[in-house]
Amino acid sequence: MFDEQVGISRIEVKLDATNHGQHKVLYANGRMQVRVLVLLHGIDNSGDGVSLHGHPALPSLRLIAYNGARPLEGDWSVSIQENRYAHEMSGGATRLTEVPRVSDNQISNAADPVQIFQFWVSASRPGIMEVAAEISLNGVVLRSNGVGFDSSVTLEAIPPKKYNQNSFSLYKYGTFSERVYEERIQYFHLGLHADGRQINILDWYSTGIRLNPYDAEDAVMVYSSGTINHYSGGGRSFYGYLAPIYGRSASVNTPLGFITFPINDVPGVLTLVQRTTLQTEERPATRGAFEFAVIDEFGTEHWLAIKGDTEQRTFILDESKRSTKQFA
């Protein structure tokens, strides 16, 4: 039970634990996050520092706009959960694995007189936001927007970089391998190279396919050639499967049983698996190209399309009809 005289002597809003830098730039794509820290300095009725860990007021702590004291909402969103995308414009150490789930955002030691809380802020439109914090303690709202305390950080959201189809490549990886009788597998990698380096692709989605959060275990069929003239050689039909981002293997279900194959040998690229078979078609031919969005390491999506070449028994990367014309 906390004494009602336990209070807060100072509220600080920072971008890191030091005092360096109160301004940060992020891409306005709704996914890229900037970490914002709030430091609460606890004090008892004797003027000594005291930990606020476990205080019933802590759940009321939130980020607000410095001007107007409104909560961050609309074009600006706040989460206590970090996502997988890069938090620095330079790319930084991009996560290529899942991010652990969290239930709270306190990152300081419970006994420390200064309790530190971590928030993740993103923006969906370009703009500038000066961010402060507020907490309701013993019936009084304390804010860091110059009323009692004065501490804030400035976030600047800029338009995300868009890359045209020429920055992406779809290429064969390894050689054809026969897994079971009359079933052959060929890998393709889809990568993004721009600004003089590889930019990691960390996710994909399509409006026509429902995917489980944080990726399913199985690869998803995205193309079917239908029956091809068997006498032209190279198999009677072939299929394309996009593999999940995480994991070391994936499976597809065929009339001859499940085929399991390794994936993600190269980090930061998508794995497209081509399965060529002498069996009759399992489903009708795909009409048109498969359109999908890939999401780069900063959280920006780019629409692409994959077409099947039935004569060459291969895949071709194409521009999506939904592609934006705003390119970097």
C-alpha positions as CSV (number, residue, x, y, z in Angstrom):
1,M,0.0,0.0,0.0
2,F,1.5,3.3,-1.1
3,D,1.4,6.4,1.1
4,E,-0.6,9.2,-0.4
5,Q,2.4,11.4,0.2
6,V,4.4,9.4,-2.3
7,G,4.7,11.7,-5.3
8,I,6.6,12.4,-8.5
9,S,9.4,15.0,-8.4
10,R,10.1,14.9,-12.1
11,I,8.8,13.5,-15.4
12,E,11.3,13.2,-18.3
13,V,10.6,12.2,-21.9
14,K,13.6,10.9,-23.8
15,L,14.6,9.0,-26.9
16,D,17.3,7.1,-25.0
17,A,18.6,6.8,-21.4
18,T,21.0,9.7,-22.0
19,N,20.3,13.3,-22.7
20,H,21.6,13.1,-26.3
21,G,19.1,13.9,-29.0
22,Q,15.5,15.1,-28.5
23,H,14.6,14.9,-32.2
24,K,14.1,11.8,-34.4
25,V,13.0,11.1,-38.0
26,L,10.9,8.1,-39.0
27,Y,9.1,6.9,-42.1
28,A,5.3,7.7,-42.2
29,N,4.2,4.2,-43.2
30,G,2.3,3.2,-40.0
31,R,4.8,0.4,-39.2
32,M,8.2,2.0,-38.5
33,Q,8.5,2.7,-34.8
34,V,10.5,5.1,-32.7
35,R,11.2,4.3,-29.0
36,V,10.2,6.9,-26.5
37,L,11.1,6.6,-22.9
38,V,9.3,8.1,-19.9
39,L,11.3,8.5,-16.7
40,L,9.3,8.9,-13.5
41,H,11.3,10.2,-10.4
42,G,9.6,9.0,-7.3
43,I,9.8,10.9,-4.0
44,D,8.4,10.3,-0.5
45,N,7.1,12.8,2.0
46,S,10.6,13.3,3.4
47,G,12.0,14.3,0.0
48,D,13.9,11.1,-0.5
49,G,13.9,9.2,-3.8
50,V,11.5,6.2,-3.7
51,S,10.5,3.6,-6.3
52,L,7.1,3.9,-7.8
53,H,7.1,0.2,-8.9
54,G,3.6,-1.3,-8.4
55,H,2.0,2.1,-7.7
56,P,-1.7,2.0,-8.8
57,A,-1.2,5.2,-10.8
58,L,1.2,3.7,-13.3
59,P,-1.4,2.2,-15.6
60,S,-2.6,5.8,-16.3
61,L,0.8,6.8,-17.7
62,R,0.5,7.7,-21.4
63,L,2.1,9.8,-24.1
64,I,0.4,13.0,-25.2
65,A,0.9,15.9,-27.6
66,Y,3.0,18.6,-26.0
67,N,0.7,21.2,-27.5
68,G,-2.9,20.6,-26.4
69,A,-2.2,17.6,-24.1
70,R,-4.3,15.3,-26.3
71,P,-3.4,11.6,-26.4
72,L,-1.5,10.4,-29.5
73,E,-4.1,9.0,-31.9
74,G,-5.2,9.2,-35.5
75,D,-2.1,9.6,-37.7
76,W,0.1,8.9,-34.6
77,S,-0.2,5.6,-32.7
78,V,1.5,4.3,-29.6
79,S,2.1,0.7,-28.5
80,I,4.0,-1.0,-25.7
81,Q,4.9,-3.8,-28.1
82,E,7.9,-3.5,-30.3
83,N,7.6,-4.8,-33.8
84,R,10.1,-6.4,-36.2
85,Y,10.9,-3.4,-38.3
86,A,14.0,-1.2,-38.1
87,H,13.8,1.8,-35.7
88,E,16.6,3.8,-37.3
89,M,16.6,5.5,-40.7
90,S,20.0,3.8,-41.4
91,G,18.4,0.4,-41.0
92,G,20.3,-0.5,-37.8
93,A,20.1,-4.1,-36.5
94,T,17.1,-5.4,-38.3
95,R,15.2,-8.2,-36.7
96,L,15.1,-11.3,-38.8
97,T,13.4,-13.3,-36.1
98,E,10.1,-12.9,-34.2
99,V,9.9,-10.3,-31.5
100,P,9.1,-11.5,-28.0
101,R,5.6,-10.6,-26.8
102,V,5.5,-8.3,-23.8
103,S,2.8,-7.7,-21.2
104,D,4.1,-4.4,-19.7
105,N,6.5,-1.7,-20.7
106,Q,8.5,-1.1,-17.5
107,I,12.2,-1.7,-18.3
108,S,13.8,-0.5,-15.0
109,N,14.7,-2.4,-11.9
110,A,11.8,-2.5,-9.4
111,A,13.9,-0.9,-6.6
112,D,15.1,2.0,-8.6
113,P,13.9,5.4,-7.5
114,V,13.6,6.4,-11.2
115,Q,11.2,4.1,-13.0
116,I,11.6,3.9,-16.8
117,F,8.8,3.0,-19.2
118,Q,9.1,2.2,-22.9
119,F,6.7,3.2,-25.6
120,W,6.8,2.6,-29.4
121,V,5.5,5.4,-31.6
122,S,4.6,5.2,-35.3
123,A,3.0,7.6,-37.8
124,S,0.8,6.9,-40.8
125,R,1.1,10.4,-42.4
126,P,4.0,12.9,-42.7
127,G,4.1,15.5,-40.0
128,I,5.8,16.7,-36.8
129,M,4.7,15.8,-33.3
130,E,6.2,17.0,-30.1
131,V,5.6,14.3,-27.6
132,A,5.1,14.7,-23.8
133,A,3.7,12.4,-21.1
134,E,1.0,12.5,-18.4
135,I,0.0,10.4,-15.4
136,S,-2.9,10.7,-12.9
137,L,-1.5,10.5,-9.4
138,N,-3.7,10.8,-6.3
139,G,-6.5,12.4,-8.3
140,V,-4.1,15.0,-9.9
141,V,-3.0,14.9,-13.6
142,L,0.7,15.5,-13.9
143,R,2.0,16.4,-17.4
144,S,5.4,17.1,-18.8
145,N,4.2,19.7,-21.3
146,G,5.4,22.7,-19.3
147,V,2.7,22.6,-16.6
148,G,4.8,21.7,-13.5
149,F,7.4,19.9,-15.6
150,D,8.8,20.6,-19.0
151,S,10.2,17.7,-21.0
152,S,9.4,16.4,-24.5
153,V,10.8,14.9,-27.7
154,T,10.1,15.8,-31.3
155,L,9.3,13.2,-33.9
156,E,9.3,14.0,-37.6
157,A,7.5,11.6,-39.9
158,I,8.6,11.8,-43.6
159,P,7.2,10.1,-46.7
160,P,8.5,6.5,-47.0
161,K,10.9,5.5,-49.7
162,K,9.3,3.7,-52.6
163,Y,11.3,1.4,-54.9
164,N,10.3,0.5,-58.4
165,Q,10.3,-3.0,-59.8
166,N,13.9,-2.7,-61.1
167,S,15.2,-2.6,-57.5
168,F,13.7,-6.1,-56.9
169,S,15.0,-9.3,-58.4
170,L,13.6,-12.8,-58.6
171,Y,16.3,-15.4,-59.3
172,K,16.8,-19.1,-59.1
173,Y,18.6,-20.4,-56.0
174,G,20.3,-23.8,-56.2
175,T,19.3,-26.4,-58.7
176,F,16.3,-28.6,-59.4
177,S,16.0,-31.4,-56.9
178,E,13.7,-34.5,-57.0
179,R,12.0,-35.0,-53.7
180,V,9.6,-37.9,-54.5
181,Y,8.8,-39.7,-57.8
182,E,7.8,-37.2,-60.5
183,E,8.1,-34.3,-58.1
184,R,10.9,-31.7,-58.6
185,I,11.6,-28.6,-56.5
186,Q,13.3,-25.4,-57.6
187,Y,13.9,-22.4,-55.3
188,F,13.7,-18.8,-56.2
189,H,14.7,-15.8,-54.0
190,L,13.0,-12.4,-54.1
191,G,15.3,-9.7,-52.9
192,L,15.5,-5.9,-52.8
193,H,18.7,-4.0,-53.5
194,A,18.8,-0.2,-53.3
195,D,20.9,2.6,-51.9
196,G,24.0,0.5,-52.5
197,R,23.0,-2.4,-50.3
198,Q,20.5,-5.2,-49.7
199,I,17.4,-4.0,-48.0
200,N,15.8,-6.8,-46.0
201,I,12.3,-8.0,-46.8
202,L,10.6,-8.9,-43.6
203,D,7.0,-9.7,-44.6
204,W,4.5,-10.1,-47.4
205,Y,0.8,-10.3,-47.8
206,S,-1.9,-10.5,-50.5
207,T,-5.5,-9.3,-50.4
208,G,-6.5,-12.7,-51.9
209,I,-4.8,-14.9,-49.3
210,R,-5.5,-15.1,-45.6
211,L,-2.3,-15.6,-43.6
212,N,-1.9,-16.3,-39.9
213,P,-0.2,-13.7,-37.7
214,Y,3.6,-14.1,-37.6
215,D,3.5,-16.5,-40.5
216,A,2.0,-20.0,-40.9
217,E,4.2,-23.1,-40.9
218,D,3.3,-24.1,-44.5
219,A,4.1,-22.4,-47.7
220,V,1.1,-20.9,-49.6
221,M,0.2,-21.7,-53.2
222,V,0.2,-18.5,-55.3
223,Y,0.4,-19.9,-58.8
224,S,-0.9,-22.9,-60.8
225,S,0.1,-23.5,-64.4
226,G,-2.8,-25.8,-65.2
227,T,-2.0,-28.7,-67.6
228,I,0.7,-28.0,-70.0
229,N,1.4,-30.0,-73.2
230,H,3.3,-33.0,-71.8
231,Y,5.2,-33.5,-75.1
232,S,6.8,-30.1,-74.8
233,G,8.9,-31.6,-72.0
234,G,9.7,-30.3,-68.5
235,G,6.6,-31.6,-66.7
236,R,2.9,-31.6,-67.1
237,S,2.2,-28.8,-64.6
238,F,4.0,-26.6,-62.1
239,Y,3.1,-24.6,-59.0
240,G,4.5,-21.7,-57.0
241,Y,4.5,-21.4,-53.2
242,L,5.6,-18.5,-51.2
243,A,7.2,-19.6,-47.9
244,P,6.8,-18.0,-44.5
245,I,9.4,-15.4,-43.3
246,Y,10.4,-17.4,-40.2
247,G,11.5,-21.0,-39.7
248,R,14.0,-23.2,-41.3
249,S,11.6,-25.5,-43.3
250,A,8.1,-25.4,-44.8
251,S,5.7,-28.0,-46.2
252,V,3.2,-28.3,-49.1
253,N,0.5,-30.9,-49.4
254,T,0.5,-32.8,-52.7
255,P,-1.4,-35.9,-54.0
256,L,1.7,-37.9,-53.2
257,G,1.8,-36.6,-49.6
258,F,3.6,-33.7,-47.8
259,I,6.9,-32.4,-49.2
260,T,9.1,-30.6,-46.7
261,F,11.9,-28.4,-47.9
262,P,14.4,-26.0,-46.3
263,I,13.7,-22.2,-46.5
264,N,15.3,-18.9,-45.5
265,D,18.8,-20.0,-46.2
266,V,19.5,-16.4,-47.1
267,P,18.2,-13.8,-44.6
268,G,16.2,-10.8,-45.8
269,V,14.7,-12.4,-48.9
270,L,11.5,-14.2,-49.7
271,T,11.6,-17.8,-50.8
272,L,9.4,-18.9,-53.7
273,V,9.3,-22.6,-54.2
274,Q,8.5,-24.0,-57.7
275,R,7.1,-27.6,-57.7
276,T,7.1,-29.3,-61.1
277,T,5.2,-32.6,-61.5
278,L,4.2,-35.1,-64.1
279,Q,0.9,-35.6,-62.4
280,T,-2.3,-34.1,-63.9
281,E,-3.2,-30.6,-62.6
282,E,-4.5,-30.3,-59.1
283,R,-6.3,-27.0,-59.7
284,P,-7.1,-24.8,-62.7
285,A,-4.5,-22.5,-64.2
286,T,-4.0,-19.1,-62.5
287,R,-5.5,-16.3,-64.5
288,G,-3.3,-13.3,-64.6
289,A,-0.4,-12.5,-62.3
290,F,-0.3,-13.0,-58.6
291,E,-0.2,-9.6,-57.0
292,F,1.2,-9.1,-53.5
293,A,2.9,-6.6,-51.3
294,V,6.3,-7.1,-49.7
295,I,7.3,-5.1,-46.7
296,D,10.8,-3.9,-46.3
297,E,12.9,-3.6,-43.1
298,F,11.5,-0.1,-42.4
299,G,7.9,-1.3,-42.7
300,T,7.2,0.2,-46.1
301,E,5.2,-1.9,-48.5
302,H,5.8,-2.3,-52.2
303,W,3.4,-4.0,-54.6
304,L,4.7,-6.6,-57.1
305,A,3.4,-9.3,-59.3
306,I,4.6,-12.8,-60.2
307,K,3.7,-14.4,-63.5
308,G,4.3,-18.0,-64.6
309,D,6.0,-18.8,-67.9
310,T,4.5,-22.1,-69.0
311,E,6.9,-22.6,-72.0
312,Q,10.0,-22.1,-69.9
313,R,8.5,-23.6,-66.7
314,T,9.7,-20.6,-64.7
315,F,8.5,-17.5,-62.9
316,I,8.8,-13.8,-64.0
317,L,8.7,-10.8,-61.7
318,D,6.4,-8.1,-63.0
319,E,5.0,-4.8,-61.9
320,S,1.8,-4.8,-60.0
321,K,-1.2,-2.9,-61.3
322,R,-1.4,-1.4,-57.8
323,S,2.2,-0.2,-57.8
324,T,2.6,3.4,-56.6
325,K,4.2,5.8,-59.0
326,Q,6.1,7.5,-56.2
327,F,9.6,6.0,-56.4
328,A,12.8,6.8,-54.7
